[in-house]
Amino acid sequence: MEAEVKRLRAELADIREQLVDTEKAFGRFVPREFLHFLDIDNVRSVRLGMQTERKMTIMFADIRNFTGLSETMTPQENFDFMNSYLSQMEPMIVPFRGLIDKYIGDAIMALFPEGTDDAVQGALAMLERLKVYNEGRARAGYLPIRIGIGINTGIVMLGTVGGIGRMEGTVISDAVNLASRLEGMSKVYGVPMLISEHTLHSLEDPSRYCIRFLARSRVKGKLEAQSVYEVFDADPPRMLAAKKRTQKRFEEALAFYFVGDISRARTRLARCLEEVPEDAPARLYLNRCDDYLRNGHAEGVEENELTQTWSEECSSGVAEIDSRHRTRLSQMNALATAVREGRTKDTLPLLDLIEEGAQEQFAMEETLMQESRYAFLAEHLQQHRRFQTNLQRLSGEIKSETENPVCMAFRIKLLLMDWTVNHSTKTDRHLGHHLKSRSGG
């Protein structure tokens, strides 16, 4: 009898060990963090259609010219290379509280649920690790590889999708689509890392990083244009220093480019390239300037006016919020026009109106969120603080009268008007849906 009990205990211990190993193996396919988001402790509890909402930062990273590279390798060499590369990148994501959602061929899709800075720092760590990896490839006689990274921040829906026989965890949101689009844009501009304005405004302190405005992008089917920014901390030291020195001139060039003053844009771009010949975005925009001078057309030219017209498509669905946005946008338009025309006496009263109106509106929204127990109150307030920071910075620059008027008006467009439209159509609209659901509408 005693021998039988010992045998059964041994079998039970073996079964427990197998279950632990099985759960660990399953965790390699479905991250434990994903189950945690769905408030699940055991994978056996996963059901189709489970879902939750979270604010997250999404990263897409992709190997440049992987198709051409893979055609030179056997199937076994392809898999060996992919696993070698991915094993280098994963440890750069996990320490920054990121989780890999999926591998898509040679691409990585990662989620950073705790903080936007985690995503940017993780991406920079990946780029630094890539340098070391390429040194090893060079010693082995292989060519170096390059990657492109796109990062965006927003509210996403996490959950399970599929059918009776097959399901998987996934995230669904416009924020995911934009992150993927930014990764694709990094190929066009020849830079390793792009972030959206949503990510920029969600960083704890953007001045910690080397960031410059790079482009305006209008996503298909969307009214609001998106400002795109390059993070260039991981550039080689000489390039990094040169880009810092030429940053103001480069961003002035883009301001003139987007308002159609090609001559002044081209002059500044040419001067940037004299100092940084390897600056791929400056070279691209210089070529676009030349195209415009030859053909009268180039991407983005005159698509961005210095004013912003309110449209019902910008509506959040909350009448009180929308009316204040409409008023604020009108005041910002007047401010940008006054700055561009050099009417200093008109700018100070307008700055005061915008600041007072924003404070009143933000206080009203905070009350609505508190009374309705809005889950994303902290994230919403962080965006309000960023608007106020941007306004204070611009106010100081306007009062100093040291900046070019056109460039100053363009910055008002990027940091105040764009913020207002995007905040309304995304963050405030989400709040509007929440308020409607609470009222039973």
HUFEN-V965726 format. One record per pair of residues at least 4 apart in sequence whose ideal C-beta (glycine too) atoms are under 7 Angstrom apart, sorted by the first residue. I is the first residue (numbers start at 1). J is the second residue. If there is no record, write none. Layout:
BEGIN
i: (I & I)
j: (J & J)
END
This chain:
BEGIN
i: (1 & 2 & 3 & 4 & 5 & 6 & 7 & 8 & 9 & 10 & 11 & 12 & 13 & 14 & 15 & 16 & 17 & 18 & 19 & 20 & 21 & 22 & 23 & 23 & 26 & 26 & 27 & 27 & 30 & 30 & 30 & 30 & 31 & 32 & 33 & 33 & 34 & 34 & 34 & 35 & 35 & 37 & 37 & 37 & 38 & 38 & 40 & 40 & 46 & 46 & 47 & 48 & 48 & 48 & 49 & 49 & 50 & 50 & 51 & 51 & 51 & 52 & 52 & 53 & 53 & 54 & 54 & 54 & 55 & 55 & 55 & 56 & 56 & 56 & 56 & 57 & 57 & 57 & 57 & 57 & 57 & 58 & 58 & 58 & 58 & 58 & 59 & 59 & 59 & 59 & 59 & 59 & 59 & 60 & 60 & 60 & 60 & 60 & 60 & 61 & 61 & 61 & 61 & 61 & 61 & 62 & 62 & 62 & 62 & 62 & 63 & 63 & 63 & 64 & 64 & 64 & 64 & 65 & 66 & 66 & 67 & 70 & 73 & 73 & 73 & 74 & 75 & 76 & 77 & 78 & 79 & 80 & 81 & 82 & 82 & 83 & 84 & 85 & 86 & 86 & 88 & 88 & 89 & 89 & 89 & 89 & 90 & 90 & 92 & 92 & 92 & 92 & 93 & 93 & 93 & 93 & 94 & 96 & 96 & 96 & 96 & 96 & 97 & 97 & 97 & 98 & 98 & 98 & 98 & 98 & 98 & 99 & 99 & 100 & 100 & 101 & 101 & 101 & 101 & 102 & 103 & 104 & 111 & 112 & 112 & 112 & 114 & 116 & 116 & 116 & 116 & 116 & 117 & 117 & 117 & 118 & 119 & 119 & 120 & 120 & 120 & 120 & 120 & 120 & 121 & 122 & 123 & 123 & 123 & 123 & 124 & 124 & 124 & 125 & 126 & 127 & 127 & 127 & 128 & 129 & 130 & 130 & 131 & 132 & 133 & 134 & 134 & 134 & 135 & 136 & 137 & 137 & 138 & 146 & 147 & 148 & 148 & 148 & 148 & 149 & 149 & 149 & 149 & 150 & 150 & 150 & 150 & 150 & 150 & 150 & 150 & 151 & 151 & 151 & 151 & 152 & 152 & 152 & 152 & 152 & 152 & 152 & 153 & 153 & 153 & 153 & 153 & 154 & 154 & 154 & 154 & 154 & 155 & 155 & 155 & 155 & 156 & 156 & 156 & 156 & 156 & 157 & 157 & 157 & 158 & 160 & 160 & 160 & 161 & 161 & 161 & 162 & 162 & 162 & 163 & 171 & 172 & 174 & 175 & 176 & 177 & 178 & 178 & 178 & 178 & 179 & 180 & 181 & 181 & 182 & 182 & 182 & 182 & 185 & 185 & 185 & 185 & 186 & 186 & 186 & 186 & 189 & 189 & 189 & 189 & 189 & 190 & 190 & 190 & 191 & 191 & 191 & 192 & 193 & 193 & 194 & 194 & 194 & 194 & 195 & 195 & 195 & 195 & 196 & 196 & 197 & 197 & 197 & 197 & 197 & 197 & 198 & 198 & 199 & 200 & 200 & 200 & 201 & 201 & 201 & 202 & 206 & 209 & 209 & 210 & 210 & 210 & 210 & 210 & 211 & 211 & 211 & 212 & 212 & 212 & 212 & 212 & 213 & 213 & 213 & 213 & 213 & 214 & 214 & 214 & 214 & 215 & 216 & 216 & 216 & 216 & 216 & 217 & 217 & 217 & 218 & 218 & 219 & 223 & 223 & 223 & 224 & 224 & 224 & 225 & 227 & 227 & 230 & 232 & 232 & 235 & 235 & 235 & 236 & 237 & 238 & 239 & 239 & 239 & 240 & 241 & 242 & 242 & 242 & 243 & 243 & 243 & 245 & 246 & 246 & 246 & 246 & 247 & 248 & 249 & 249 & 249 & 249 & 250 & 250 & 250 & 251 & 252 & 252 & 252 & 252 & 253 & 253 & 253 & 253 & 253 & 253 & 254 & 254 & 255 & 255 & 255 & 255 & 256 & 256 & 256 & 256 & 257 & 257 & 257 & 257 & 257 & 258 & 258 & 258 & 259 & 259 & 259 & 259 & 260 & 260 & 261 & 261 & 262 & 262 & 262 & 262 & 262 & 263 & 264 & 265 & 265 & 266 & 266 & 266 & 267 & 268 & 269 & 269 & 269 & 269 & 269 & 270 & 270 & 272 & 272 & 272 & 273 & 273 & 273 & 273 & 273 & 276 & 279 & 280 & 281 & 282 & 283 & 284 & 285 & 286 & 287 & 288 & 288 & 288 & 289 & 289 & 290 & 291 & 291 & 292 & 292 & 292 & 292 & 300 & 306 & 306 & 306 & 306 & 306 & 307 & 307 & 307 & 308 & 308 & 308 & 308 & 308 & 310 & 310 & 310 & 314 & 314 & 314 & 315 & 316 & 316 & 316 & 316 & 316 & 316 & 316 & 317 & 317 & 317 & 318 & 318 & 318 & 318 & 319 & 320 & 320 & 321 & 321 & 321 & 322 & 323 & 324 & 324 & 324 & 325 & 325 & 325 & 326 & 327 & 327 & 328 & 328 & 328 & 328 & 328 & 329 & 329 & 329 & 330 & 331 & 331 & 331 & 331 & 331 & 332 & 332 & 332 & 332 & 332 & 333 & 334 & 334 & 335 & 335 & 335 & 335 & 335 & 335 & 336 & 336 & 336 & 336 & 337 & 338 & 338 & 338 & 338 & 339 & 339 & 339 & 339 & 339 & 339 & 340 & 340 & 340 & 342 & 343 & 344 & 346 & 347 & 347 & 348 & 349 & 350 & 351 & 351 & 351 & 352 & 353 & 354 & 354 & 355 & 355 & 356 & 357 & 358 & 358 & 358 & 358 & 359 & 360 & 361 & 362 & 362 & 363 & 364 & 365 & 366 & 366 & 367 & 368 & 368 & 369 & 369 & 369 & 369 & 370 & 372 & 372 & 372 & 374 & 374 & 376 & 377 & 378 & 379 & 380 & 380 & 380 & 381 & 382 & 383 & 383 & 383 & 384 & 385 & 386 & 387 & 387 & 388 & 389 & 390 & 390 & 390 & 390 & 391 & 391 & 392 & 393 & 394 & 394 & 394 & 394 & 394 & 395 & 396 & 397 & 397 & 398 & 403 & 403 & 404 & 405 & 406 & 407 & 408 & 409 & 410 & 411 & 412 & 412 & 413 & 413 & 414 & 415 & 416 & 417 & 418 & 419 & 420 & 421 & 422 & 423 & 423 & 424 & 424 & 425 & 426 & 427 & 428 & 429 & 430 & 431 & 432 & 433 & 434 & 435 & 436)
j: (5 & 6 & 7 & 8 & 9 & 10 & 11 & 12 & 13 & 14 & 15 & 16 & 17 & 18 & 19 & 20 & 21 & 22 & 23 & 24 & 25 & 26 & 27 & 43 & 30 & 43 & 31 & 32 & 34 & 35 & 43 & 169 & 99 & 36 & 37 & 99 & 38 & 99 & 169 & 40 & 43 & 52 & 54 & 158 & 50 & 52 & 45 & 46 & 50 & 160 & 160 & 160 & 162 & 167 & 159 & 160 & 159 & 160 & 157 & 158 & 159 & 158 & 159 & 155 & 157 & 113 & 156 & 158 & 155 & 376 & 379 & 111 & 112 & 113 & 156 & 112 & 116 & 119 & 151 & 153 & 199 & 111 & 152 & 175 & 176 & 179 & 110 & 112 & 119 & 123 & 149 & 151 & 179 & 107 & 109 & 150 & 179 & 180 & 183 & 107 & 108 & 126 & 147 & 149 & 183 & 106 & 107 & 147 & 148 & 183 & 106 & 145 & 147 & 146 & 147 & 148 & 187 & 69 & 70 & 106 & 71 & 78 & 77 & 78 & 81 & 78 & 79 & 80 & 81 & 82 & 83 & 84 & 85 & 86 & 106 & 87 & 88 & 89 & 90 & 103 & 129 & 133 & 93 & 108 & 126 & 129 & 94 & 100 & 122 & 125 & 126 & 129 & 98 & 100 & 110 & 122 & 98 & 112 & 118 & 121 & 122 & 125 & 112 & 114 & 118 & 110 & 111 & 112 & 118 & 119 & 122 & 110 & 111 & 108 & 110 & 109 & 110 & 111 & 171 & 109 & 108 & 109 & 171 & 118 & 119 & 122 & 118 & 120 & 153 & 199 & 202 & 203 & 121 & 203 & 204 & 122 & 123 & 151 & 124 & 151 & 195 & 203 & 209 & 231 & 125 & 126 & 127 & 149 & 151 & 193 & 128 & 233 & 234 & 129 & 130 & 192 & 193 & 234 & 234 & 133 & 134 & 147 & 135 & 136 & 137 & 138 & 144 & 145 & 139 & 140 & 142 & 144 & 144 & 192 & 192 & 183 & 186 & 187 & 192 & 183 & 186 & 192 & 193 & 179 & 180 & 181 & 182 & 183 & 185 & 186 & 194 & 179 & 182 & 195 & 199 & 175 & 178 & 179 & 182 & 196 & 198 & 199 & 175 & 196 & 198 & 199 & 202 & 173 & 174 & 175 & 198 & 426 & 173 & 175 & 376 & 430 & 171 & 172 & 173 & 175 & 176 & 171 & 172 & 173 & 171 & 167 & 168 & 169 & 167 & 168 & 170 & 166 & 167 & 168 & 167 & 176 & 176 & 178 & 179 & 180 & 181 & 182 & 196 & 219 & 226 & 183 & 184 & 185 & 219 & 186 & 194 & 196 & 228 & 189 & 194 & 217 & 228 & 191 & 192 & 193 & 194 & 214 & 215 & 280 & 281 & 284 & 280 & 281 & 284 & 230 & 280 & 281 & 234 & 230 & 231 & 214 & 228 & 229 & 230 & 199 & 200 & 229 & 231 & 226 & 228 & 201 & 226 & 227 & 229 & 418 & 422 & 202 & 422 & 203 & 206 & 211 & 229 & 383 & 386 & 419 & 382 & 211 & 231 & 233 & 231 & 232 & 233 & 240 & 244 & 229 & 230 & 231 & 229 & 230 & 247 & 250 & 251 & 227 & 229 & 251 & 254 & 414 & 228 & 229 & 230 & 281 & 228 & 225 & 227 & 258 & 300 & 304 & 225 & 226 & 228 & 222 & 225 & 226 & 311 & 313 & 314 & 421 & 422 & 425 & 304 & 414 & 418 & 281 & 240 & 243 & 239 & 240 & 243 & 240 & 241 & 242 & 243 & 276 & 278 & 244 & 245 & 246 & 275 & 276 & 247 & 276 & 279 & 275 & 250 & 272 & 275 & 276 & 251 & 252 & 253 & 268 & 271 & 272 & 254 & 272 & 282 & 255 & 256 & 268 & 404 & 407 & 257 & 265 & 268 & 269 & 272 & 285 & 258 & 285 & 259 & 406 & 407 & 410 & 261 & 264 & 265 & 406 & 262 & 265 & 285 & 289 & 301 & 300 & 304 & 410 & 304 & 306 & 406 & 410 & 301 & 302 & 265 & 406 & 266 & 289 & 292 & 293 & 301 & 267 & 268 & 269 & 289 & 270 & 286 & 289 & 271 & 272 & 273 & 282 & 285 & 286 & 289 & 274 & 286 & 276 & 279 & 282 & 277 & 279 & 282 & 283 & 286 & 282 & 283 & 284 & 285 & 286 & 287 & 288 & 289 & 290 & 291 & 292 & 298 & 299 & 293 & 298 & 294 & 295 & 298 & 296 & 297 & 298 & 301 & 304 & 336 & 340 & 409 & 410 & 413 & 333 & 336 & 337 & 329 & 333 & 413 & 417 & 421 & 314 & 326 & 329 & 421 & 424 & 425 & 322 & 321 & 322 & 424 & 428 & 429 & 431 & 432 & 429 & 432 & 436 & 322 & 428 & 432 & 435 & 323 & 324 & 364 & 325 & 365 & 428 & 326 & 327 & 328 & 357 & 361 & 329 & 420 & 424 & 330 & 331 & 357 & 332 & 354 & 357 & 358 & 420 & 333 & 417 & 420 & 334 & 335 & 350 & 353 & 354 & 357 & 336 & 354 & 412 & 416 & 417 & 337 & 338 & 350 & 339 & 347 & 350 & 351 & 354 & 412 & 340 & 409 & 412 & 413 & 341 & 343 & 346 & 347 & 350 & 347 & 398 & 405 & 408 & 409 & 412 & 405 & 406 & 409 & 405 & 347 & 401 & 350 & 351 & 398 & 352 & 353 & 354 & 355 & 395 & 398 & 356 & 357 & 358 & 391 & 359 & 391 & 360 & 361 & 362 & 387 & 388 & 391 & 363 & 364 & 365 & 366 & 384 & 367 & 368 & 369 & 370 & 381 & 371 & 372 & 435 & 374 & 377 & 380 & 431 & 377 & 434 & 435 & 438 & 431 & 434 & 380 & 381 & 382 & 383 & 384 & 427 & 431 & 385 & 386 & 387 & 423 & 427 & 388 & 389 & 390 & 391 & 419 & 392 & 393 & 394 & 415 & 416 & 419 & 395 & 416 & 396 & 397 & 398 & 411 & 412 & 415 & 416 & 399 & 400 & 403 & 408 & 408 & 407 & 408 & 408 & 409 & 410 & 411 & 412 & 413 & 414 & 415 & 416 & 417 & 417 & 418 & 418 & 419 & 420 & 421 & 422 & 423 & 424 & 425 & 426 & 427 & 428 & 428 & 429 & 429 & 430 & 431 & 432 & 433 & 434 & 435 & 436 & 437 & 438 & 439 & 441)
END
